[in-house]
Amino acid sequence: MVIVCLSLVVLDGWRSWEARSFELGEMDVASSNLARAMTQQADDTFKEADTALVDIAERVRVDGTGEKALARLRSVMILRRQELAQLDGLFVYDEHGKWIASSTSTPLNKFNNADREYFIFHQNNPGLGPHIGIPVVSRSSGKRVIPVSRRIDKPDGSFGGVMLATIDIDFFSRFYNTLDIGKSGAVALVLNSGVMLVRRPFAVETVGKSMLGTALFYHYTSHGPVGTAFIKSAQDGVTRLNSYRNLPNFPVFVAAALSKDEILQDWWRDTIWHSTGVICLVAVVGLFGWNLVKQIELKARTEAELIKTRNSLEQLNLALGQLATQDGLTGLANRRQFDVALQNEYSRASRQASSLALIMMDVDYFKQYNDIYGHAAGDECLRAISRIVQEHAARRPGDLAARYGGEEIAVLLPGMAMDDAVALAGKIRQAVRDLEIRHTGSPTGFVTLSAGVDVRTPVHDAEEATSLLVAADTALYEAKKNGRNQVVATKSGLPSSAAF
């Protein structure tokens, strides 16, 4: 039952872990796709703005910067501004930062942009490629914008000014707000230099903030331009699954981050409900198993007690059987067992045409012994004689020595001939005499016994078993009549002198 319960828990744990891995895998794909969509959107946005700058540069190179040329250029810039929703404005500055053309209605002599990061960058870098600068607040519109700029060279190759397209940060914010990233998700657009351009959730203080030293920037710079990792945000401390990807044409990368807690929220809910069910099931199985084990233990104890009781009953039955068939004083078979054995052996001898011998013995002058020495001494005397009889007479499986009554002892000997039976009776008689149990009431001075022997080969239905008993008893009576302490055997059913 323990193995079953542990198996249920392990299987449920394995299922939950697999479900967790599957959920994270799905969200990995989702965040990667989201980053890819953001990358495409940002790259297209910057590309359109840069294309407008390339067109302006070509017009400046061909038409020059005369009054009429600048007027036509301003018309084109206004048209491009209207066509591209992401643009906040288009501008052209001379080498001193003076406005010479713009798509806005701001007077050209109102501001000078020589102090801007992108202007200084192009002054110091002769390349003509696009540059994405750090976010600034537009002097013409007051909005936060991302500058996309290109350098203008004079015919001699020296610095001749800057062309600028400003992208409204709200354009990215509006797009990012349409993305389903959950309540705690985040997306960001970051320069490769580590400057934050825009982020959702939006906060003014994050625009232009440096990302150097953050885990996200470390992963981006050390693990390649495309990747996914669980990162604890440096902005709000939330752990998110971040998928980052660089733009193919600009030094910018995007990051799409989904909250780990929100990703696993459904998994946790399912796991809690499922685990609760499994725990309840394990508890039920455990209780059932516990009760089953207790029942098995109870059954085992009951069976052990029953076996113990059965053994006790068997021992008691054996004792009762012995009491029913054994004489309590001498340990010999009692009269009941003798009668049954006599009948059975007589019938068997009749069927098998075999001999059956019977010795009837009686202690001489036993009444006088009791009178002189007391009944306790008489009982001990009978026990001693019984041991002698048992030692000599009950050696074969079918032999039986029994207390016939009082001081009389009968020995049943199946298959024994007369000579052997008489010899056995003589040995018993002599062994009793050799005990030298004193008996002042006996002429010999010691306890002796007399025996009568009869041997027959019964004929079926010719006579009863009692005939053997009567004959042996008659022989015993003859031994006593002849002076006791002797063995008398019958001959042809009549006693014959065979005294010892």
N, C-alpha and C positions, 0 to 999 in steps of 0.2 A: 504494500500500500504506500510505503514511503517512496519507492521507486516511481509508482504511478503519479503521486502528487508532485514529485520533483520533475518528472517528465512533462507534466502539464505546465508547470511554471517555466521550465526551460523552453518548451515549444512556444509558449506565449511570449516570452522574452525575445526569442529568436524572431517570431513573427513581427513583434513591435519594432525590433531593430531593423528588420528588412523594410517595414513600412516607412520608418524614419529615413532610411537610406534612399528609398524610392522618392519620398517627398522632397528630400534635399536635391536629388538628381533632377527632378522635375523643375524645381525652382532655379537650379543651376542653368538649365536650358532656357528657362523663362528670362532670367536676368541677362544671360548672354544675348538672347534675341533683342531684349530691350536696349542693351548697350549698342548692338549693331544698328538698330533703328535710330538711336540718338546720334551715332557716328555719321550715318548717312545724312540725317537732317542738318547737323552742324556743318559737315563738309559742303553740302549743297548751298547752305546759307552763305558761308564764307566765299565759296566759289563764285556765286552770283555777284556778291559785292566786289570781289576782285576782278571779275570780268568787266564790270562797269568801270573800274579804275583803268583797266587795260584800254578800253575804248576812249576814255578821256585822255590817256597818255598819247594815244595815236593821234587824236585831234590836235593836241597841243604841239606834237612834233611836226605835224603837217601844216596846220593853220597858224601856228605861232601864238603869241600872247598879245596881239594887237587888240584895239578896242572892239572892232567888229568881230574878230575871232572869239574874244572872250564873251561877247554878247550871245553869239551862236552857241558857244560852249555852255553857257549858263542855261540856255533853253534845253539843251540835251540833258544836262544834269538834273533839271527839274523833271523832265520826262522819265529819266531812269529812276529818280526818287519815287515817282508815282507808280512805276511798274513793280518795284521791289518793295514789298511790305515791310521787310526787315530793316530797311534803311531809315536812319533818322536824318541823315544828310550826306551830301557829297561836297568836297571842298578841294581847292587848289591854293597852295601857299608858295610864295617865292622863297629865295634862299634866306631871307631874313625873318620868315615866319609871318609875313604880311599876307592877308587874304587878297587873292586876286580874282577868285570866282567861287561861288557857292550855290547850292540849290535852295538856300533859305533867303528870307527877306532881310536878314541882319545886315546892317551897313558894313561894307568891306573894311572900313578903317576903324571899326569899333574895337576889335580885339587883335592880339598878336599871339600866335601859337608856337613861338620859338622855344618856349619852356616845356613843351609837352615831351613825354618819353619817346613817342614814336618819331618826333621831329629830330630829337637829339640822336636817336638810333640811326636815322638815315644820313644825318650829317657825318657820322663816324663810320658808316658802312656803305661802300660804293655799290653793293649789289642792287640790282633792279627788281628782285623778287618781292613778293608780298610780305608784309610784316604785320603780325597781330599784336597789338600793344596791350598794356594793362588797362583795365576799365577806368574811365574818367567820367566826370560830369560835363556834359556838353555845354559850351559857353553860349551856343546859339539857342538851344531849346531847354536847357536845364535838366535834361534827362541823363540817366546813367547809360553810357554807351560803351561798346567795345570797338576800338579803332582798328580798321584794316587799311593799311597804307602802302604806297609805293614811292620810290625815290624818282625825282626828275633830274636828269643830267643836262648840263649845257653842252653845246657842240664840242667844246674842248674836253668834256668828260668830268668837269668839276660839278660840285653840288649846285643844283639850280632850283630846288624846292621840293615840296611833298604834295602828293595827291592823297586824299583821305576819304574813306567811306566809313561812316559810323553806324554800327548796328545796335538798334535799341535792345537793351537787356530784357525788357518786357516781352520782346518777341520770343526769346527762348523761354521765359517764365510761363507765357501763355501756353506754349507747346508742352512744356514739362508738366503743367497742371492737368493736361489731358491724359497723362499716363497713369495707369492703375498700378500704384506701388504700395498700396496699403497706407495705414495711418502713420506708421513709423518708418516707411521707406524713404529713400533719398536718391537724388540724381544730381550730378554735378558736371560742369564743363570747366576744365583746368588747362592752363598753359603748361607746356613742357618744362618751363622754368619754375613751376610750382605755384603760380599765381592763380587764385580762384577767380573765374570769370562770372559764373552764375551757379546757383544751387537751389534745389528745392528740398526741404522747405526754405523759402527765401527769407533772408535777413540782410539788412543793409550792411551790417558790419562784416559779413562774409565776402562781399564783393571786393576783389582786390587783395584779399587776405592770403598770406603765404602758406602753402601746404608743405613746405620743407620740414622734414623731421617727423611727419605723420606716417602712420603705418601704410596708408593707401599710397602715398607717393613713393615710399620705400619699395613696396611690392611692384609698382609700375616701373620704377627705374632698375630694379634688380632682377625681376622675373620675366622681363620681356614686355612688349607693347600690348599684348593681349593675355588676359588671365582672369582667374576667379579665386577669391579667397574670403574667409571669414575674418572681418576686420572690425575692431572696436573703434567707432568714430571718434576723431579728435574734436569734433564740433559739439556733440551732445552725449557722448559716452555710450551710445547704443551699438550693440554688436549686430553687424549686418553681413549678408552674403553679397560681396561686391564683385561685379563683373566690370572690368575696365578694358578700354580699347582706344588706340590712337587713331586720329584722323589720317587718311592716306595722303592728303595734300597739304596739310598745315600742322604746325607744331603745337598741337592741342590734343588732349585726350578726354574721353568722357568716362563717367563711372555711374553705373546703375546699381543701387544697393537696396536689397529687400531685408527687412527686419527678421532676424533669426527667430525671435519669439513669435512673430506673426506667421512665419513659414511653418513653424511646428505647432501652431495653436490648434489646428484641427487634429493633427497627429496626437498631441497631448490629450485632447478631449476624447478621441477614440481610444487611446491607450488606457486612459483612466477608467472609462466605462468597461472596456474589454478586460482590463486587468482586474477590475472589481468583480466582474462576472467570474473570471478564472479563480480569483481568491475565494469567492463564495463556493464555486464548484469544488475547489481543493478542500475547503472546510467541510463541505458535505461528504466528499469522498473520504476525507480524513476521519470524520466522525463515524461514518459507516465502517471504515476499515478498523477504527479503534474498537467499535462495538463488536465487529466481526472477530477481531483478535481476542477480545474479552470472552466472547461466546465460545471461541475455540479453546481458550484456556479453561473456561468453565467446563466445557465438554470433556477436555482432557482430565481435569481434576475429578469430574464426575465419573468418567470411565475408570480412572485410577482407583477411586473409592469403591466403584462397583467391583473391579477386579479384586481389590483388597477384601471386600465383603464376600465375594464369591470364594476366594481362597479360604477365608475364615469359615464360610459355610461348608466348604469341602473338608476342611480340617475337622470341623464340628461333626459333619456327617460321618467322616472316618472314625472319629472318636465314638460317635454314637453307634456306628456299625461295630466297632470293637467292643463297645459296652454290650451291644446286643448279641454278639457271638463269642465274647470272651469272658471267662470267669474272672471276677474282680479280685479274688484272693490269690489264686495261683498263677494267673496269666495264661492258663491253658484255655482251649476252647470250652465253651459252656455246653450244657446239655442240649440246648436248642440246635447249636451248630452241629453237634455230634449226630443228632437224630437226622438232620438234613443230609449230612455227609454219608451216614450209613446207608440211607435210602438211595442216594445218587451212586455211590460206589458199588452197592449191591446190584443196581440196575445195569451199570456199566460192565461189571464182571459177568453178569448174565448174558449181555449182548456179545461180549468178546470171549466168552467161555474161558475166563481167567480166574485165578484164585483170589480169595479175599480173606485176610487173617484178622482176627480180633483178639486183643489181650485185655482181659478185665483184671484190674489189680485193686487190692484193698489193704489198708494199713492195719497190721495186727494189733489187737488190744488198744485201739485208738480211743475208745471211750474211757478206759482206765487212764490213759495218758492225759486226757483232758482233766479227769478228776484229780489226778495227782499234781500235774504241773500248771493247770489252768488253760483256759481257752486261748489266751494270747500265745502261749508256748505251743499249743496245738496248731494254731494258724501258722506259726513260723515253721513248725515241723512239716506241715503240708506244702508250704512254699519250697522248702529244701528238697522234698521228695519230687515235687513237680519239676524243679530244675533238672534233676537227674533224669526224669522221664523225657523231658524235652531234649536234652542233650543226646540221649540214646535212640529215641524212637522217631523223632520228627526230622529226619535227615533227607528224605526223598520228597519230591513235590507233592505227591498224593497222600503222604502219611499225615495222620492227625492224632494228636494227644489231647484228650478232653477230660475235664472233671465231670464224672458221671453223676455224682451226688455224694455229699458228705465227704468221707475219706476214700471213696471209690474213684479210680481213674481208669479210663478206657483208652486203648491205643488201636487205631484202625490202620491196617497195613495192606493196601491193594497190591495184588500180584506176588505176595510173599508165600512161600511154602511153609509147611508145618514145622519142619526142622529149624528153619531160620527164625520163625516166629517164637518157637520155644527157646531157642538160644538167646534171642533178644530179650525175652522175658527174664531169662536167667541172669543175664548181664545186669538188667535193671534191678532185680532182686538183690544181687550181690553188691551193687553200687550203693543201694540204700543201706544195706548192712554195714558197708565200709564207712558210712558216715559216722557210725558209732554214736548215734543220738541215744543218750541214756534213757532207759525206761524200766523203772523198778517193778512195774506191773507186768512185765513180760518175762517168761521163763528164761529167755536168752539174756536179759538185762539191757537189751538195746532195741531200738525201733526196727521192725522188719515188716515185710509185706508178703502177701500171698498173691498168686496170679493164676488165672485160668485162661487157656488158649484154645481157640477153635479156628480152623481153616476150612473154607468151603469153595467149591466151584459151582456157583448157583446155576440151576436150570430154570429157564424162563417159565414163569407161571407155576413152577412146581412147589415153591414154598416162599414165605415172606422173609424180609430182611431180619425181622425180629427173631427168626429161628437161629440165626448166627449169634445174636445177643443172648438168647436163652441158653444156647449150648455153652458159650464162654462163661456165662454166669454160673451155670451148673458146675463147670470145671473149677471155677473159683471157690464155689461152695465146698467142692470135694477137697480142695487144697486146705481149706480152713478145717474141715472135718478131720483131715489126716494129720493135723498138728501145726498148721501154719508155716510160714517162712519157707514156702515151696511153690513150685510151678506145676500145674496139672494141665495136661493137654487132652482133648477129647479124641476118641477114635471111633470113626463111623457114627459120629453124633453122640457117643457116650464117653464119659470121662475115663481117662486111663492114667495110670500112675506114671508121671514123668517128673517126679519131684527132684529138686536140686537141694 
